[in-house]
Amino acid sequence: MTTSDTTGSGRRTRCALFVDFDNVYLGLRRLDPAAAEAFANSPAHWLAALEAGSDEDGEFTRRFLVRACYLNPSAFSQFRPNFTRAGFSVVDCPSLTQQGKSSADINLVLDAVDALAGPTRYDEFVILSADADFTPLALRFRAADRRVTIITAGPAASAYRAVADTVITADELAELVRPPEPGSLVEGLDVSPAGPDRNGSTTASAGASSKAPAAAPSTPARTAVLRLVRTADRPLPGSVVAQAALKADPAAAASGWGGSGAFFGWLARTIPELATASKPAPGFVWDPRRFSEADLPLASNVDLPPLQRQVVEVTDIPNLTTEQYRFLLTALADDVRSHPFNRPETAKRVRDACQAAGQHIGRASVNTVIAGVLLAGLDLSSATSAQRVARTWADNVVGLCRGARMELRTQDVAAIRSWVGGGLLEA
């Protein structure tokens, strides 16, 4: 059997999907209750959204031959019919211990190994769980030359993420499970031009007119670039985006990028709704509704001491200075005292406050801190102090370090807490 089908519309990939329901639902509920309910009540919606994918060879369509969901019926039986109607095989995994631990993990692993060894060759295995216990399973998939996609609803260990070909983060999952807003779907994905976003603000690249640019006619290169940039978890190097455009239309460079002379000129004319920066080299392209210039890799390229640099590399927390963390944490505490907490709106206001004060702190960094304190158990729906936010965030970071098996001395923990706590925890 071949590894994938090729149809007139492109590649079709055979996939096996395994959902650790309790892990995903509880993780989303701590970050975004509305997204958690959408995940549990409308699985057919996000399953359809996952059917479109892309890799180094271009776009493909997933065909989910296996759809398995593992949940604890004593806690989540009300959601079982939703997954059954969406074509899932639902495996009840009741609690087997006094601590409430269910058998979901072992059932998922046994079924996944059976699928790997079965007569049907699955090109890709998709695991919905942030549980790093599935790392050996993902390694088994890779050893058998299968693609691995991991979808998390919370922080996942770096070793777990490293074995995956694709990682969909909690923020991306929250966006994925939400039903699309009316009029937001163009060319099969959200490509509405830069302009008022869902929070009512307007975002555009530097020097752009305040009037929203009109979307250009659809072309294979335009569609490929939009799909890549809209689904990226960070601003992308211009060379990566150019490669995607050339794969979709190999003649683009030969024609002088449609007469524009250069790739960034072609982007400005063909896809004006994307933001670009030709410097620093090699230039970057991003979705202006989710990122800004402060999210560029070199924007916050802080020269940290060795310990802090290792923490950033291992945990993927924002690469910020102590002063920047102090401002971010204080701005977050001030915002939740002044406005009702709404994760997207709060993140935007805090990011705007940072930008207005000249602090180069991107929205991705703000989102990471907010997610961290929420997952650590802090209730942001009520007023709280900057010191409490800092303490919760510092506890979360130290926990991530220990989860990554970093060996921390007492003085190391103190240095990390002082740094990520913005100096707010010092006596």
JOBELGI-V363024 format. One record per pair of residues at least 24 apart in sequence whose C-alpha atoms are under 10 Angstrom apart, sorted by sequence separation. I is the first residue (numbers start at 1). J is the second residue. If there is no record, write none. Layout:
{{I;J} {I;J}}
//
This chain:
{{64;88} {69;93} {70;94} {71;95} {105;129} {109;133} {113;137} {116;140} {122;146} {123;147} {124;148} {125;149} {126;150} {127;151} {128;152} {129;153} {130;154} {131;155} {132;156} {133;157} {135;159} {136;160} {138;162} {139;163} {191;215} {221;245} {224;248} {239;263} {242;266} {300;324} {343;367} {346;370} {369;393} {372;396} {373;397} {393;417} {394;418} {397;421} {109;134} {112;137} {116;141} {121;146} {122;147} {123;148} {124;149} {125;150} {126;151} {127;152} {128;153} {129;154} {130;155} {131;156} {132;157} {135;160} {138;163} {139;164} {220;245} {221;246} {223;248} {224;249} {238;263} {242;267} {328;353} {368;393} {369;394} {371;396} {372;397} {394;419} {395;420} {105;131} {108;134} {112;138} {130;156} {131;157} {132;158} {134;160} {135;161} {137;163} {138;164} {219;245} {220;246} {221;247} {222;248} {238;264} {241;267} {327;353} {328;354} {391;417} {394;420} {395;421} {109;136} {110;137} {113;140} {117;144} {129;156} {130;157} {132;159} {133;160} {135;162} {136;163} {220;247} {221;248} {222;249} {327;354} {343;370} {369;396} {390;417} {391;418} {393;420} {394;421} {72;100} {105;133} {106;134} {109;137} {113;141} {116;144} {132;160} {135;163} {220;248} {221;249} {343;371} {369;397} {372;400} {390;418} {393;421} {394;422} {72;101} {73;102} {105;134} {108;137} {109;138} {112;141} {131;160} {132;161} {135;164} {186;215} {219;248} {220;249} {221;250} {238;267} {391;420} {392;421} {17;47} {72;102} {116;146} {130;160} {187;217} {219;249} {324;354} {327;357} {390;420} {391;421} {71;102} {72;103} {130;161} {187;218} {221;252} {328;359} {390;421} {391;422} {394;425} {70;102} {71;103} {72;104} {186;218} {187;219} {191;223} {327;359} {389;421} {390;422} {70;103} {71;104} {328;361} {388;421} {390;423} {391;424} {70;104} {189;223} {327;361} {332;366} {387;421} {390;424} {391;425} {69;104} {70;105} {187;222} {188;223} {191;226} {324;359} {386;421} {387;422} {389;424} {390;425} {15;51} {40;76} {43;79} {187;223} {190;226} {191;227} {323;359} {324;360} {325;361} {386;422} {387;423} {388;424} {41;78} {42;79} {70;107} {127;164} {186;223} {189;226} {190;227} {324;361} {328;365} {329;366} {332;369} {343;380} {387;424} {388;425} {13;51} {40;78} {41;79} {44;82} {70;108} {126;164} {189;227} {238;276} {328;366} {332;370} {341;379} {342;380} {343;381} {386;424} {387;425} {12;51} {13;52} {40;79} {41;80} {43;82} {44;83} {47;86} {69;108} {125;164} {130;169} {187;226} {188;227} {191;230} {237;276} {238;277} {341;380} {342;381} {386;425} {387;426} {12;52} {13;53} {39;79} {40;80} {41;81} {42;82} {43;83} {44;84} {68;108} {126;166} {127;167} {128;168} {130;170} {187;227} {190;230} {235;275} {236;276} {237;277} {238;278} {320;360} {325;365} {329;369} {340;380} {341;381} {12;53} {41;82} {42;83} {43;84} {44;85} {45;86} {124;165} {126;167} {189;230} {190;231} {235;276} {237;278} {320;361} {325;366} {328;369} {329;370} {340;381} {341;382} {11;53} {37;79} {40;82} {41;83} {43;85} {44;86} {189;231} {225;267} {235;277} {239;281} {240;282} {319;361} {339;381} {340;382} {341;383} {11;54} {39;82} {40;83} {42;85} {43;86} {44;87} {68;111} {237;280} {238;281} {239;282} {241;284} {242;285} {318;361} {337;380} {339;382} {340;383} {42;86} {43;87} {44;88} {68;112} {222;266} {230;274} {237;281} {238;282} {239;283} {240;284} {241;285} {318;362} {325;369} {336;380} {337;381} {338;382} {339;383} {43;88} {128;173} {222;267} {226;271} {229;274} {237;282} {238;283} {239;284} {240;285} {241;286} {320;365} {335;380} {336;381} {337;382} {338;383} {11;57} {15;61} {16;62} {17;63} {25;71} {66;112} {225;271} {236;282} {237;283} {238;284} {239;285} {318;364} {319;365} {336;382} {337;383} {11;58} {12;59} {13;60} {14;61} {15;62} {16;63} {17;64} {21;68} {22;69} {23;70} {226;273} {236;283} {237;284} {238;285} {317;364} {318;365} {333;380} {336;383} {337;384} {10;58} {11;59} {12;60} {13;61} {14;62} {15;63} {16;64} {17;65} {18;66} {19;67} {20;68} {21;69} {22;70} {23;71} {222;270} {223;271} {226;274} {235;283} {236;284} {237;285} {238;286} {317;365} {318;366} {332;380} {335;383} {336;384} {337;385} {10;59} {11;60} {12;61} {13;62} {14;63} {15;64} {16;65} {17;66} {18;67} {19;68} {20;69} {21;70} {22;71} {66;115} {221;270} {222;271} {225;274} {235;284} {236;285} {237;286} {316;365} {318;367} {333;382} {334;383} {335;384} {336;385} {9;59} {10;60} {11;61} {12;62} {13;63} {14;64} {15;65} {16;66} {17;67} {18;68} {19;69} {20;70} {21;71} {22;72} {234;284} {235;285} {236;286} {318;368} {333;383} {334;384} {9;60} {10;61} {11;62} {12;63} {13;64} {14;65} {15;66} {16;67} {17;68} {18;69} {19;70} {20;71} {21;72} {25;76} {219;270} {234;285} {235;286} {236;287} {317;368} {318;369} {333;384} {334;385} {369;420} {9;61} {13;65} {14;66} {15;67} {16;68} {17;69} {18;70} {19;71} {20;72} {218;270} {234;286} {235;287} {316;368} {317;369} {332;384} {333;385} {334;386} {7;60} {22;75} {216;269} {217;270} {218;271} {233;286} {234;287} {235;288} {332;385} {333;386} {6;60} {7;61} {22;76} {215;269} {216;270} {217;271} {232;286} {233;287} {290;344} {332;386} {333;387} {5;60} {6;61} {21;76} {65;120} {176;231} {215;270} {216;271} {231;286} {232;287} {235;290} {317;372} {330;385} {331;386} {333;388} {4;60} {5;61} {66;122} {213;269} {214;270} {215;271} {216;272} {229;285} {230;286} {231;287} {234;290} {235;291} {329;385} {330;386} {333;389} {65;122} {214;271} {215;272} {216;273} {229;286} {230;287} {233;290} {234;291} {235;292} {294;351} {329;386} {330;387} {332;389} {333;390} {4;62} {5;63} {21;79} {64;122} {213;271} {214;272} {215;273} {228;286} {229;287} {230;288} {233;291} {234;292} {235;293} {290;348} {328;386} {329;387} {332;390} {4;63} {63;122} {66;125} {67;126} {68;127} {69;128} {172;231} {213;272} {214;273} {230;289} {237;296} {289;348} {292;351} {300;359} {327;386} {329;388} {330;389} {63;123} {64;124} {66;126} {172;232} {212;272} {213;273} {225;285} {226;286} {230;290} {235;295} {236;296} {237;297} {294;354} {300;360} {326;386} {329;389} {330;390} {62;123} {63;124} {64;125} {172;233} {212;273} {213;274} {226;287} {234;295} {235;296} {236;297} {294;355} {299;360} {300;361} {326;387} {329;390} {62;124} {64;126} {171;233} {234;296} {235;297} {299;361} {300;362} {328;390} {329;391} {168;231} {234;297} {292;355} {299;362} {168;232} {169;233} {208;272} {296;360} {326;390} {329;393} {168;233} {294;359} {295;360} {296;361} {325;390} {167;233} {294;360} {295;361} {296;362} {205;272} {208;275} {293;360} {294;361} {295;362} {204;272} {205;273} {292;360} {293;361} {294;362} {295;363} {19;88} {21;90} {204;273} {205;274} {206;275} {292;361} {293;362} {294;363} {295;364} {18;88} {203;273} {204;274} {205;275} {206;276} {292;362} {293;363} {294;364} {295;365} {17;88} {18;89} {19;90} {22;93} {204;275} {205;276} {206;277} {291;362} {292;363} {294;365} {203;275} {204;276} {205;277} {290;362} {291;363} {292;364} {290;363} {291;364} {289;363} {290;364} {291;365} {193;271} {194;272} {195;273} {193;272} {194;273} {22;102} {191;271} {193;273} {194;274} {317;397} {23;104} {192;273} {193;274} {194;275} {205;286} {316;397} {22;104} {191;273} {192;274} {205;287} {315;397} {21;104} {191;274} {204;287} {205;288} {315;398} {317;400} {20;104} {203;287} {204;288} {315;399} {316;400} {19;104} {20;105} {203;288} {204;289} {312;397} {315;400} {202;288} {203;289} {206;292} {311;397} {314;400} {315;401} {20;107} {202;289} {203;290} {205;292} {206;293} {311;398} {314;401} {315;402} {20;108} {201;289} {203;291} {204;292} {205;293} {315;403} {19;108} {203;292} {311;400} {312;401} {314;403} {315;404} {18;108} {199;289} {311;401} {314;404} {18;109} {197;288} {198;289} {310;401} {314;405} {329;420} {197;289} {314;406} {329;421} {330;422} {18;111} {194;287} {195;288} {196;289} {197;290} {311;404} {326;419} {328;421} {329;422} {18;112} {193;287} {194;288} {195;289} {322;416} {325;419} {326;420} {328;422} {330;424} {17;112} {193;288} {194;289} {311;406} {322;417} {324;419} {325;420} {326;421} {327;422} {329;424} {16;112} {191;287} {193;289} {310;406} {322;418} {323;419} {324;420} {325;421} {326;422} {322;419} {323;420} {325;422} {326;423} {321;419} {322;420} {323;421} {324;422} {325;423} {326;424} {16;115} {320;419} {321;420} {322;421} {323;422} {325;424} {16;116} {320;420} {322;422} {323;423} {307;408} {319;420} {321;422} {322;423} {323;424} {27;129} {318;420} {320;422} {322;424} {27;130} {317;420} {24;128} {25;129} {308;412} {16;121} {23;128} {24;129} {307;412} {311;416} {14;120} {15;121} {16;122} {23;129} {24;130} {14;121} {15;122} {16;123} {17;124} {18;125} {19;126} {20;127} {21;128} {22;129} {23;130} {24;131} {308;415} {14;122} {15;123} {16;124} {17;125} {18;126} {19;127} {20;128} {21;129} {23;131} {307;415} {308;416} {13;122} {14;123} {15;124} {16;125} {17;126} {18;127} {19;128} {20;129} {307;416} {13;123} {14;124} {15;125} {16;126} {17;127} {18;128} {19;129} {20;130} {55;165} {12;123} {13;124} {14;125} {15;126} {16;127} {17;128} {18;129} {20;131} {55;166} {308;419} {54;166} {308;420} {53;166} {3;120} {4;121} {36;153} {1;119} {2;120} {3;121} {4;122} {1;120} {2;121} {3;122} {4;123} {1;121} {2;122} {3;123} {4;124} {2;123} {3;124} {32;153} {31;153} {30;153} {31;154} {28;152} {29;153} {30;154} {27;152} {28;153} {27;153} {28;154} {50;176} {24;151} {26;153} {27;154} {46;173} {49;176} {50;177} {24;152} {25;153} {26;154} {27;155} {46;174} {48;176} {49;177} {23;152} {24;153} {46;175} {47;176} {48;177} {23;153} {24;154} {46;176} {47;177} {234;364} {15;146} {23;154} {45;176} {46;177} {233;364} {15;147} {17;149} {18;150} {19;151} {20;152} {45;177} {46;178} {15;148} {44;177} {45;178} {46;179} {39;173} {43;177} {45;179} {39;174} {42;177} {45;180} {35;171} {38;174} {41;177} {42;178} {52;188} {36;173} {39;176} {40;177} {42;179} {52;189} {32;170} {35;173} {36;174} {38;176} {39;177} {31;170} {32;171} {35;174} {38;177} {39;178} {49;188} {31;171} {34;174} {35;175} {37;177} {38;178} {39;179} {49;189} {33;174} {35;176} {36;177} {37;178} {38;179} {28;170} {32;174} {35;177} {36;178} {3;146} {27;170} {28;171} {31;174} {34;177} {35;178} {34;178} {35;179} {201;345} {28;173} {199;344} {200;345} {24;170} {28;174} {198;344} {199;345} {198;345} {199;346} {201;348} {24;173} {199;348} {199;349} {158;313} {159;314} {158;314} {157;314} {158;315} {157;315} {158;316} {156;315} {157;316} {155;315} {155;316} {59;224} {58;224} {59;227} {59;228} {54;224} {58;228} {54;227} {55;228} {171;344} {53;227} {54;228} {52;227} {53;228} {54;231} {53;231} {56;240} {58;243} {59;244} {58;244} {56;243} {57;244} {58;245} {56;244} {59;247} {55;244} {58;247} {59;248} {54;244} {57;247} {58;248} {56;247} {57;248} {171;364} {171;367} {171;368} {170;368} {171;371} {170;371} {155;368} {155;371} {154;371} {155;372} {154;372} {154;374} {155;375} {154;375} {153;375} {155;396} {158;400} {157;400} {156;400} {157;401} {160;404} {155;400} {158;403} {159;404} {157;403} {158;404} {156;403} {157;404} {156;404} {157;405} {132;403} {32;342} {32;343} {31;343} {32;344} {31;370} {32;371} {31;371} {30;371} {31;372} {31;373} {32;374} {30;373} {31;374} {30;374} {31;375} {29;374} {30;375} {29;375} {30;376} {31;377} {27;374} {28;375} {30;377} {27;375} {30;378} {26;375} {30;379}}
//
